């Protein structure tokens, strides 16, 4: 049973990292030392370098010895000018001493020695400069340092703007995105078209008593286009669009998040009608129970957001859009009608959606006549829009590297492989024995897939290592898009997954570490069959696990006793062992074919699915599909009723989810 990872961040929301805090403290210490230095330096500037202090007693000695020519008596100091012919005291230096508060002998001594003296007017400049250096300058320095720190820690415009909203406002068409730029999410777009129409034509809705929904929550896996949809809504509505992230609200200073929420809605009210888009809203919208960790500042921010969404006038035309990958952790008060009235599911695109997404991303890319988006879409089952955009860009880069002016189908398939398993490692040289092991391993997967009726056809087999750790792999591409998987298909996947390990044991009478990924995938499938899909005789239709983080990791947590968990492990082990034994039996029966294909693969390093099937059919004595079709056409028509196979009846009217699919189907070692 996996630990709840959500508790790892308990109480940690809104706090800066420790290393950042240490850096800020270091800045404060350095600034304090600098302030003291400046204060001392400023005081020293007030004193001329050509002056020298003497003691009061020494001043009397200078007068009585006839060294002094003139003195100036100030409020606190006595400036002394010595005679030019003085041998003890250089005349170019002006000497000074601090004045005694009461000295009745000073004036008589000056007169007795014939020394010229003058009383100076009080000078307040030194006093003012002392105040500036001692009081004003430190406060100014502290203010500047705090302002700098606030900017570093996300304070926006500094200490005076700490409570200001950090939202970026795009006016009217500045988002540059419309619904034409969003493909593969037709249902999500339909849900948002009404919002756009309301902002354009509010009168026709108000006439019947309808109100604009206050909010719409975009929910789905990463990369499906939630942010793009929000920008498209703003682009279509042609109204101001405020965009910011949920983490922009929360700081280490109490009250900042709530203040920023108030400022955001104040700005929105001044520019209504408008749209506010909060990306990753789960940063401030987490449930306020203790399960996901408490944080007073984040909760205050959430409370302010709830209050603002309740308070603004729906007739003003302010629409709040939120986006998240984790709707299960949001506070129920945020999801209720009247706040986020609509939940728009932005899910992974289907086959048609992937084709349309590829077309959108290919509109500025030069393509040759070989490109077939249908084939690429079939090979990328489970891919999201961001994945497909990356694949299209990689294909264009490959075409440039090869010196071609247009992207070909080969470039696109290679780009799919680069995204999934990395680039080819041409400099990695396997030993002769390792090449044989990897070859038989991959042929084992492919041969079992060809023998089994319910397995997906093989597209490619290679033993060229890749940068993501694969020494070789088998690429399987489905013939059509599927939304349900039968028990037989899942069992066929289990057997296919063990094809590599079974081939190693059968041919080399030993096993290697190359099957680790296969074992992991097979175990996940078998455990899902037992705990989620009700496909085991031991537990029947009993649900034993719950899915957490549906749109992120999709991991499951067992919902049963320890005894039941132990029994689940036993049943899963039996299923895996049965699939492994079946894989060994299939390969033993087709040992000669496996040897032929493995030898061909060692020689060529990479073979296509077509080449693989040609060798397989030739070894099995199966005629090619073209020959079979020609023979069928040559048969004379016979009267009577033709028997047709009835398609299996679909189980119920409610669509059911199959196991989470990766991009394509890869068996790697």
LOVEX-41232 format. One record per residue (C-alpha): residue in one letter; x, y, z. Coordinates in steps of 0.2 Angstrom, whole numbers, plus 5000, padded with zeros to 4 digits. Layout:
LOVEX-41232
AXYZ ...
***
This chain:
LOVEX-41232
X500050005000 X500850164994 X501050315007 X499950465005 X501150584996 X500050734999 X500550735017 X502350765013 X502050955011 X500950975027 X500951155033 X502251205020 X501151305008 X501751485005 X503451465014 X505051505005 X506451375004 X507651375018 X509151415006 X508151575000 X507851625019 X509751605023 X510251715008 X509051845013 X509751845031 X511451855024 X510952015014 X510252095030 X511852065040 X512852135026 X511752285025 X511852315044 X513752315043 X513752425028 X512652555037 X513852565052 X515252585040 X514352725031 X513952815047 X515752805053 X516352855035 X515153005035 X515753065052 X517553055046 X517153155030 X516653305042 X518353315048 X519753395036 X521253275034 X522353435037 X521753445055 X522453365071 X521753355088 X522753405104 X522253385122 X521753535132 X523253535143 X524353525127 X523353685121 X523853775136 X525753725134 X525653785116 X525053955122 X526253975136 X527753925125 X527254055111 X526853935098 X525053995095 X524654145083 X522754145083 X521254035089 X519454025085 X518253985099 X516753885093 X515253815102 X516153645105 X517853665098 X519353785098 X520353795082 X522153835084 X523353915071 X525153905075 X526554025070 X527453995054 X529153985062 X528553855075 X529853715075 X528753595085 X527053615076 X527053625057 X526053775052 X525153685037 X524153585050 X522653665059 X522553595076 X520953595087 X520453545104 X518753515112 X518153665122 X517853655141 X516153705146 X516853835159 X518653895159 X518854065167 X520754065164 X520554045145 X520354225140 X521654295152 X522954175146 X522554225128 X522754405132 X524354375142 X525254285128 X524654415115 X523654285105 X522254345093 X520654265096 X518854275089 X517154205095 X516354105080 X514454105077 X513553935082 X513553815067 X512053705066 X512653605050 X513653485060 X512153445071 X511053425056 X512253315047 X512453205063 X510553185063 X510553135044 X512053005047 X511352935063 X509552925061 X508852965043 X510152865033 X509952695043 X508052705040 X508252745022 X509452595020 X508252475029 X506852535018 X507852495002 X508452325009 X506752275013 X506052334996 X507452224988 X507052074999 X505152094995 X505552094976 X506651934978 X505251844988 X503951884976 X503352054983 X502952124965 X503252304966 X504252304982 X503752345000 X502452474994 X501652354982 X501652194993 X499752184993 X499552224975 X498952094962 X500352014951 X499051974937 X499552004919 X498252094910 X497952064891 X496852184883 X495652124870 X496552034856 X498252034864 X498151844869 X498251814850 X497351644852 X495551594846 X494551434846 X495351394829 X496951374838 X496251234849 X496051064842 X495550894849 X494450964863 X492750994855 X491750954870 X492751074881 X492551214868 X490651184867 X490551214886 X491551384884 X490651444869 X489151494879 X490251594891 X490951694876 X489151714868 X488551784885 X489951914886 X489551964868 X487651964869 X487151974887 X485452044883 X484651894875 X485151784891 X484551914903 X482851934894 X482451754899 X483151774916 X484851674914 X486351734923 X488151724918 X489051574927 X490251654939 X491651524936 X492151374926 X493451254932 X494551174918 X495151004924 X496250874915 X497950804914 X499550914910 X499750964892 X497950944887 X497751134883 X496851204898 X497851374898 X497651374879 X495751364881 X495751504893 X496651614882 X495551564867 X494051614878 X494751784880 X495251804862 X493551764856 X492651864869 X493852014866 X493752074884 X495252114896 X496051954902 X496951944919 X498051794920 X499051734935 X499551574945 X498851524961 X500551524969 X500651714965 X499451744979 X500351664994 X501851735002 X502751715019 X501951875025 X500251865033 X498851945024 X499751975008 X498651834998 X497051905004 X497552085000 X498052034982 X496351944980 X495452104984 X496652204973 X496352084958 X494452094959 X494552284962 X495452294945 X494252174937 X492752274943 X493552434935 X493752344918 X492152234918 X491652144908 X493252044909 X493951864912 X495051814927 X496151664924 X496951574939 X498151434933 X498551294946 X497151354957 X497451204969 X498951314976 X497651414986 X496151314984 X496651154994 X495351085006 X495351165023 X495350995032 X496950925040 X497150795027 X498150905015 X499051005028 X498451165036 X499151345032 X498351495039 X498951615026 X498351505012 X496651475020 X496451665023 X496751685004 X495551555000 X494251635011 X494451805003 X494251724986 X492651634991 X492051804998 X492451894982 X491651774971 X490051784981 X490151974982 X490352034964 X488852074953 X488551934940 X487752074929 X489452154928 X490152024917 X491651954927 X492051774923 X493251674934 X494151534925 X495251404935 X496351264930 X496951124939 X497650944938 X497050894955 X495150934957 X495050804971 X496050914984 X495051074981 X493951144994 X492051094992 X491551274995 X492551324980 X491651194969 X489851224974 X488651314962 X488751504963 X490651494963 X491351374950 X489651334942 X490451224928 X491751094927 X492551074910 X493450914908 X494950934896 X495450754893 X496750664882 X496150684864 X495450534854 X496050474837 X495150614828 X495750744840 X497550694839 X497350704820 X496650884821 X498050934834 X499350874822 X498550974808 X498551134819 X500351114823 X500851074805 X500051224797 X501751314797 X502751164794 X503151104776 X502650924773 X502950804759 X501650684751 X502150534762 X501450614778 X499950524785 X499250594801 X498050444804 X499550324806 X500450444817 X498850474828 X498650284829 X500450264835 X500250404848 X498750334858 X498750424875 X499750574869 X499150754874 X499250914863 X500950964871 X501650794866 X501050804848 X501750984847 X503450924853 X503450774841 X503050884826 X504451004831 X505650864833 X505150794815 X505550974808 X507250974816 X507650804809 X507150854792 X508351004793 X509750904800 X509550784785 X509650924773 X507850904767 X506651054764 X505050954769 X504550834784 X504150654779 X503250514787 X504850434792 X505350594801 X503750594811 X503850414816 X505650444821 X505150594831 X503850484840 X505250364845 X506350514851 X505050584862 X504550404869 X506250314871 X507550444866 X508850464852 X509850324845 X511550294854 X512550244839 X514150254849 X513650114861 X514349954855 X513649794863 X514649634864 X514149494852 X513349394866 X512349544872 X511749584854 X511049404853 X510249414870 X509349584866 X508849514849 X508049354855 X507249464869 X506349584857 X505949444845 X505149354859 X503949494862 X503549514843 X503249334840 X502049314854 X501149464848 X501049384831 X500449224837 X499049284849 X497449334841 X497049484854 X498749564853 X499149724844 X500149714828 X502049744827 X502649904819 X504449894822 X505849794830 X507549864834 X509149824844 X509849994843 X510150064860 X509250234865 X509650374877 X508250334889 X509050164894 X508250044881 X509449924873 X508049884861 X506149884859 X504649824850 X503449954844 X501549894843 X500250004835 X498349964836 X497349944821 X495950064828 X495650174843 X494950074858 X494050134873 X493749974881 X494949824884 X494249644886 X494949524898 X495749424884 X496649574877 X497349614894 X497849424896 X498749434879 X499649594885 X500249494900 X500949354889 X501749474877 X502649564891 X503449404897 X504049354879 X505749434881 X506149344898 X505449184891 X506549194876 X508049224886 X507749074897 X507248954883 X508749004872 X510149044884 X509548944899 X509849094909 X508949264913 X509549444913 X509049614920 X508349664904 X506549614908 X506349734923 X505249854914 X504249714906 X503949634924 X503449804931 X502149834917 X501449654918 X501249674937 X500349834936 X499149754923 X498849604933 X498549704949 X497349814940 X496349664934 X496149604951 X495849754961 X494949874949 X494249784934 X493449634944 X494349504932 X494849374944 X493949224950 X494549244968 X493749414971 X492549424957 X491749594955 X492349664971 X493249834971 X494849834981 X495749994976 X495450174973 X496250294961 X497150444967 X497750594957 X496750534942 X497450664931 X499250664937 X500050494943 X498450394942 X499150284956 X497950174966 X497850144984 X497149974991 X495549985001 X495549825010 X496249735025 X498049665027 X497449485025 X496549535009 X498049625002 X499049475005 X497849364996 X497849494981 X499749474980 X499549284979 X498249294965 X499249424956 X500749304957 X499749154950 X499149264936 X500949314931 X501649144933 X500249074922 X500649204908 X502449174909 X502248984907 X501149014892 X502449134884 X503748994886 X502548864878 X502248984863 X504049014860 X504548834862 X503248784849 X503948924837 X505748904841 X506348884823 X505449044818 X506149134832 X507949084827 X507649144809 X506949314814 X508249344828 X509649304815 X508949424803 X508749554817 X510549534822 X511049564804 X509949714801 X509749794818 X508049864814 X506649784805 X504949844801 X503349754805 X503049714787 X504749624786 X504449534802 X502749464796 X503449414779 X504749304788 X503349234800 X502149194786 X503449114775 X504049004790 X502248964794 X501748934776 X500349064778 X499949144761 X500149334759 X498549444761 X498549494743 X498649304738 X497149264749 X496149404742 X496449354724 X495949174729 X494349234737 X493849334721 X494149184710 X492949074720 X491249054711 X489749134720 X488649004729 X486749024732 X486049014749 X486249114765 X487949174770 X488449154788 X489049314796 X489949324812 X488949424824 X489849564833 X489949544852 X488649644861 X489349794870 X489149764889 X487949904894 X487750084888 X488950164900 X490750174893 X492050104905 X493850144907 X495250034902 X496950034909 X497950194907 X498850184891 X500550244887 X501050334871 X501050194859 X501550014865 X503349984868 X504149824874 X505949874879 X507449784887 
***
